[in-house]
């Protein structure tokens, strides 16, 4: 009887062991397949105290944009919209702050009466000049590194609308006026200026280095067109524009949850979907901003998903997502109102929060590249 029981136990144990090993093998295989993608992707670690305390009790309000210059100095574009309590406890920071490599303030400048209203993204061009857009105004501006206004495209307060006001119907057609522009990219090959004229209009409009109109593409799209992957239409906000080393133009169709890729003449090439769990529920969209790894091939593309409050690491050539980091929250490495990101020459990423989500963090955070 004992022998029979022992035999049964042994048989059951053997069967369980076989089942367990089989499940473990399948799980290991799945983990290995997924792990291979993660293994090949850059990995980042938050540096909580990178940015040094601001002087003179400065408070930035929403951080509309972040961008690096050729010396890896960070520029932040600060909206200065302080809460009543912040107005008592501190002072409004300058609109533009320059940080050194170690996170200390090295310069600041900007006149809020001259700068675009609704400060949005910033771009540093190949000549180390700073370009700034404003999504509550009708201009983009080019500044020298130390804050001298060099060029303005558009007329402040005069919009490309049916009646020239911010409330008029979008015309999407002017050769001289803009309508709530979100972002700027500058072609290092010839100095052409690509504007994401996208909170009021629905276009990419291109000017020469002196601000003269060259061409444009894009129009308002429908949900059905977006689902069908139609290129050259935008569901609502044209939120970013970036020129890659491959000579292609990457454009954020924010509420279409995709990156649309064009050549410089505006011919559509492909879509890169940015899938989001929360975007369909919140109506915020997912494709906020795009940046690339600093290697010449720009192997990795970093997509800011403002809906899920994450930075997505993607293979630029294939559009495949490899990994992501961040989540909603107020702890170090978490985001509230994630709005902008910039990549320095070492591959480190800095993010800015603009308070799009309720009670936004209004923070700047550094994520150090720690390997891949």
C-alpha positions as CSV (number, residue, x, y, z in Angstrom):
1,X,0.0,0.0,0.0
2,X,2.8,2.3,0.9
3,X,4.5,1.5,-2.4
4,X,1.4,2.3,-4.3
5,X,1.0,5.7,-2.5
6,X,4.6,6.5,-3.1
7,X,4.3,5.6,-6.8
8,X,1.2,7.8,-7.1
9,X,2.9,10.7,-5.4
10,X,6.0,10.3,-7.6
11,X,3.8,10.2,-10.7
12,X,1.9,13.3,-9.7
13,X,5.1,15.1,-8.8
14,X,6.6,14.1,-12.2
15,X,3.5,15.3,-14.0
16,X,3.5,18.6,-12.1
17,X,7.2,19.1,-12.7
18,X,6.7,18.5,-16.4
19,X,3.8,20.9,-16.5
20,X,5.7,23.5,-14.5
21,X,8.8,23.2,-16.7
22,X,6.7,23.5,-19.8
23,X,5.0,26.6,-18.5
24,X,8.3,28.0,-17.4
25,X,9.9,27.3,-20.7
26,X,7.0,29.1,-22.6
27,X,7.2,32.0,-20.2
28,X,11.0,32.2,-20.6
29,X,10.6,32.1,-24.3
30,X,8.0,35.0,-24.2
31,X,10.2,36.9,-21.8
32,X,13.2,36.3,-24.0
33,X,11.4,37.6,-27.1
34,X,10.2,40.7,-25.2
35,X,13.5,41.1,-23.3
36,X,15.4,41.2,-26.6
37,X,13.6,44.3,-27.6
38,X,14.1,45.9,-24.2
39,X,17.8,44.8,-24.1
40,X,18.4,46.6,-27.4
41,X,16.7,49.8,-26.3
42,X,18.4,52.6,-24.4
43,X,17.8,52.6,-20.7
44,X,17.3,55.8,-18.6
45,X,17.5,56.7,-14.9
46,X,16.0,59.8,-13.4
47,X,18.5,62.2,-11.7
48,X,16.2,63.9,-9.1
49,X,18.5,66.8,-8.1
50,X,20.0,67.6,-11.6
51,X,18.5,71.1,-11.8
52,X,19.8,73.3,-9.1
53,X,17.5,75.6,-7.1
54,X,16.4,78.7,-9.0
55,X,17.7,82.0,-7.7
56,X,15.6,84.9,-6.3
57,X,12.6,82.7,-5.4
58,X,11.8,82.2,-9.1
59,X,8.9,80.0,-10.1
60,X,8.5,79.1,-13.7
61,X,4.8,78.1,-14.0
62,X,4.2,75.8,-16.9
63,X,7.3,74.7,-18.8
64,X,6.1,75.0,-22.4
65,X,9.3,73.8,-24.1
66,X,12.8,72.4,-23.6
67,X,15.7,72.4,-26.0
68,X,19.5,71.9,-26.0
69,X,22.1,74.0,-27.7
70,X,25.4,72.8,-29.2
71,X,27.1,73.1,-25.8
72,X,24.5,70.9,-24.2
73,X,23.1,73.9,-22.4
74,X,19.3,73.5,-21.7
75,X,16.8,76.2,-22.5
76,X,13.4,76.2,-20.9
77,X,10.5,78.2,-22.1
78,X,8.4,79.2,-19.1
79,X,4.9,80.5,-19.2
80,X,5.0,82.3,-15.8
81,X,1.3,81.4,-15.0
82,X,1.7,81.2,-11.2
83,X,-1.0,80.2,-8.9
84,X,-2.2,82.8,-6.3
85,X,-0.2,81.1,-3.6
86,X,2.9,81.0,-5.8
87,X,2.6,84.7,-6.4
88,X,2.8,85.3,-2.7
89,X,5.6,82.7,-2.0
90,X,7.8,83.6,-5.0
91,X,8.4,85.7,-8.1
92,X,7.8,84.9,-11.8
93,X,10.9,83.6,-13.5
94,X,12.2,85.1,-16.7
95,X,10.5,83.5,-19.7
96,X,13.7,81.9,-21.0
97,X,16.2,80.3,-18.7
98,X,19.5,78.8,-19.8
99,X,21.0,76.0,-17.7
100,X,24.6,74.7,-17.8
101,X,25.5,71.0,-18.0
102,X,25.3,70.6,-14.3
103,X,21.8,72.1,-14.0
104,X,22.8,75.6,-12.8
105,X,21.3,78.8,-14.2
106,X,23.9,80.5,-16.5
107,X,21.6,83.0,-18.2
108,X,18.0,84.2,-18.6
109,X,16.2,86.6,-20.8
110,X,13.0,87.5,-22.6
111,X,10.3,90.2,-22.7
112,X,6.8,88.7,-22.3
113,X,5.3,91.6,-24.1
114,X,7.4,90.8,-27.2
115,X,7.5,87.0,-27.0
116,X,4.6,84.9,-28.4
117,X,1.7,84.5,-26.1
118,X,1.2,81.0,-24.9
119,X,4.9,80.1,-25.1
120,X,5.1,76.6,-26.6
121,X,8.0,74.6,-28.0
122,X,11.6,75.9,-28.7
123,X,14.2,74.8,-31.1
124,X,17.9,75.5,-31.4
125,X,19.1,75.7,-35.0
126,X,22.4,74.7,-36.6
127,X,23.7,78.2,-35.9
128,X,22.9,78.0,-32.2
129,X,19.9,80.4,-32.5
130,X,16.7,79.9,-30.5
131,X,13.3,79.6,-32.2
132,X,10.2,80.0,-30.2
133,X,6.5,79.4,-31.1
134,X,3.4,80.5,-29.2
135,X,0.1,78.6,-29.4
136,X,-2.0,81.6,-28.3
137,X,-0.5,84.0,-30.8
138,X,0.3,84.2,-34.5
139,X,4.1,84.4,-34.6
140,X,7.3,82.4,-34.4
141,X,10.5,84.2,-33.5
142,X,14.2,83.6,-33.9
143,X,16.6,84.8,-31.2
144,X,20.3,84.9,-30.8
145,X,21.8,82.7,-28.2
146,X,21.8,85.6,-25.7
147,X,18.3,86.8,-26.4
148,X,18.4,89.3,-29.3
149,X,15.4,89.2,-31.6
150,X,16.7,88.4,-35.1
151,X,13.6,87.5,-37.1
152,X,9.8,87.2,-36.7
153,X,7.5,85.4,-39.0
154,X,3.9,86.5,-38.7
155,X,2.3,89.5,-37.0
156,X,1.7,89.5,-33.3
157,X,-2.1,89.3,-32.6
158,X,-3.1,89.1,-36.3
159,X,-4.2,85.6,-37.2
160,X,-4.7,83.7,-40.4
161,X,-8.5,83.6,-39.9
162,X,-11.6,85.0,-41.6
163,X,-11.5,88.2,-39.6
164,X,-7.9,88.3,-38.5
165,X,-8.8,87.6,-34.8
166,X,-8.1,84.6,-32.7
167,X,-11.8,83.7,-32.8
168,X,-12.2,83.8,-36.6
169,X,-12.5,80.8,-38.8
170,X,-9.2,79.2,-39.7
171,X,-8.1,79.9,-43.3
172,X,-5.1,77.6,-43.5
173,X,-3.8,79.6,-46.4
174,X,-1.9,82.8,-45.7
175,X,1.6,83.4,-47.0
176,X,2.4,85.9,-44.3
177,X,0.2,85.1,-41.3
178,X,0.1,82.2,-38.9
179,X,-2.6,80.8,-36.6
180,X,-1.6,79.5,-33.2
181,X,1.8,77.8,-34.2
182,X,3.1,75.0,-32.0
183,X,6.6,74.2,-33.2
184,X,9.5,75.1,-35.5
185,X,12.2,73.0,-37.3
186,X,15.1,74.5,-39.3
187,X,16.7,72.7,-42.1
188,X,20.5,72.7,-41.6
189,X,21.1,72.2,-45.3
190,X,19.6,75.6,-46.4
191,X,18.1,77.4,-43.4
192,X,14.5,76.8,-44.5
193,X,12.0,77.1,-41.6
194,X,9.3,74.5,-41.1
195,X,6.4,75.7,-38.9
196,X,3.8,73.4,-37.3
197,X,1.0,75.9,-37.7
198,X,-1.3,73.7,-35.9
199,X,-3.5,74.9,-33.0
200,X,-5.6,77.1,-35.3
201,X,-4.5,76.0,-38.8
202,X,-3.8,72.4,-39.8
203,X,-0.6,72.7,-41.9
204,X,3.1,72.6,-42.1
205,X,4.2,75.9,-43.7
206,X,7.7,76.4,-45.0
207,X,9.6,79.7,-45.2
208,X,13.1,80.5,-46.4
209,X,15.8,81.7,-44.0
210,X,14.5,85.3,-44.4
211,X,10.9,84.5,-43.6
212,X,9.5,84.4,-47.1
213,X,6.8,81.9,-47.9
214,X,7.8,78.8,-49.9
215,X,5.2,76.1,-49.7
216,X,2.8,74.3,-47.4
217,X,0.9,71.1,-46.9
218,X,-1.9,69.7,-44.6
219,X,-5.5,70.1,-44.0
220,X,-8.2,69.2,-41.4
221,X,-9.0,65.5,-41.4
222,X,-11.8,63.3,-40.2
223,X,-11.8,60.4,-37.8
224,X,-12.5,58.0,-40.7
225,X,-9.4,59.4,-42.6
226,X,-7.3,59.0,-39.5
227,X,-8.4,55.4,-39.0
228,X,-7.7,54.7,-42.6
229,X,-4.2,56.1,-42.2
230,X,-4.6,58.9,-44.8
231,X,-1.6,61.1,-44.9
232,X,-1.4,64.8,-45.1
233,X,-4.5,65.3,-42.9
234,X,-4.5,66.2,-39.2
235,X,-7.3,65.3,-36.8
236,X,-6.8,68.4,-34.8
237,X,-3.6,69.8,-33.5
238,X,-0.4,69.7,-35.6
239,X,1.7,69.6,-32.4
240,X,5.3,69.1,-33.5
241,X,7.7,69.2,-36.5
242,X,11.2,67.7,-36.6
243,X,13.6,67.1,-39.5
244,X,15.6,63.9,-39.2
245,X,19.1,63.2,-40.4
246,X,17.4,61.1,-43.1
247,X,16.1,64.3,-44.6
248,X,12.5,63.4,-43.7
249,X,10.0,65.6,-41.8
250,X,8.3,64.0,-38.8
251,X,5.0,65.7,-37.8
252,X,2.9,65.0,-34.7
253,X,-0.8,64.4,-35.5
254,X,-1.5,64.7,-31.8
255,X,-5.2,63.7,-31.6
256,X,-4.7,61.3,-34.5
257,X,-2.3,59.3,-32.3
258,X,0.4,59.1,-34.9
259,X,3.5,60.6,-36.3
260,X,3.2,61.4,-40.0
261,X,6.4,61.3,-42.1
262,X,6.9,63.4,-45.2
263,X,9.7,64.4,-47.5
264,X,10.6,68.1,-47.5
265,X,8.2,68.8,-50.4
266,X,5.3,67.5,-48.3
267,X,4.9,64.1,-50.0
268,X,3.5,61.6,-47.5
269,X,5.8,58.6,-46.8
270,X,4.3,56.7,-43.9
271,X,2.6,56.6,-40.5
272,X,4.1,55.7,-37.1
273,X,1.2,54.9,-34.8
274,X,1.5,56.0,-31.1
275,X,-0.9,53.7,-29.3
276,X,-2.3,55.0,-26.0
277,X,-4.5,53.6,-23.3
278,X,-5.8,56.9,-22.1
279,X,-6.0,59.0,-25.2
280,X,-9.4,57.6,-26.4
281,X,-10.8,58.4,-22.9
282,X,-9.3,61.8,-22.3
283,X,-9.4,63.2,-25.8
284,X,-5.9,64.6,-25.3
285,X,-4.2,62.5,-27.9
286,X,-0.8,60.8,-27.6
287,X,1.7,62.1,-30.1
288,X,3.0,65.3,-28.5
289,X,6.6,65.6,-29.5
290,X,9.4,63.6,-31.2
291,X,13.2,63.6,-30.6
292,X,16.0,61.4,-31.8
293,X,19.0,59.7,-30.3
294,X,22.2,61.6,-31.1
295,X,24.0,59.0,-33.2
296,X,24.3,59.9,-36.9
297,X,21.8,57.2,-37.9
298,X,19.3,58.3,-35.2
299,X,18.5,54.7,-34.5
300,X,16.1,55.5,-31.7
301,X,13.1,57.8,-31.8
302,X,11.7,59.2,-28.5
303,X,8.0,60.0,-28.7
304,X,6.3,61.9,-25.9
305,X,2.9,60.4,-25.1
306,X,1.2,63.1,-23.1
307,X,-1.9,61.0,-22.7
308,X,-0.3,58.1,-20.9
309,X,2.4,60.4,-19.4
310,X,5.2,58.3,-20.9
311,X,8.2,58.6,-23.1
312,X,8.1,55.9,-25.7
313,X,11.4,54.5,-27.0
314,X,10.9,53.4,-30.7
315,X,13.0,52.1,-33.5
316,X,13.0,55.1,-35.9
317,X,13.3,53.1,-39.1
318,X,10.6,50.6,-38.3
319,X,8.4,52.5,-35.9
320,X,8.4,49.6,-33.5
321,X,8.1,50.4,-29.8
322,X,11.0,48.9,-27.8
323,X,10.3,50.2,-24.3
324,X,8.9,53.2,-22.4
325,X,9.4,55.0,-19.1
326,X,7.4,57.2,-16.8
327,X,3.8,57.2,-15.5
328,X,1.3,59.6,-14.1
329,X,2.3,61.0,-10.7
330,X,4.4,63.5,-8.7
331,X,7.3,61.4,-7.6
332,X,10.8,61.7,-9.2
333,X,10.6,60.0,-12.6
334,X,6.8,60.4,-12.8
335,X,4.9,63.0,-14.8
336,X,2.0,65.4,-14.4
337,X,1.3,67.4,-17.5
338,X,4.2,66.0,-19.5
339,X,4.6,68.3,-22.5
340,X,8.1,68.5,-23.9
341,X,11.4,66.6,-24.2
342,X,14.9,67.3,-25.5
343,X,17.9,65.1,-26.0
344,X,21.5,66.2,-25.5
345,X,24.7,65.1,-27.3
346,X,25.3,62.3,-24.8
347,X,21.8,60.9,-25.3
348,X,20.4,62.1,-22.0
349,X,16.7,63.3,-22.0
350,X,15.2,66.3,-20.2
351,X,11.4,66.6,-20.0
352,X,9.2,69.6,-19.2
353,X,5.7,69.6,-17.7
354,X,3.2,72.2,-18.7
355,X,0.2,71.4,-16.5
356,X,-2.0,70.1,-19.3
357,X,-3.2,67.5,-16.7
358,X,-5.1,68.9,-13.7
359,X,-2.6,70.3,-11.2
360,X,0.4,69.8,-13.5
361,X,3.9,69.3,-12.0
362,X,5.5,72.3,-13.9
363,X,8.8,70.4,-13.5
364,X,12.0,69.9,-15.4
365,X,13.5,66.4,-15.0
366,X,16.7,64.8,-16.2
367,X,16.9,61.2,-17.3
368,X,20.4,59.9,-17.7
369,X,21.3,57.4,-20.4
370,X,22.6,54.4,-18.4
371,X,23.1,51.8,-21.1
372,X,21.4,49.7,-23.7
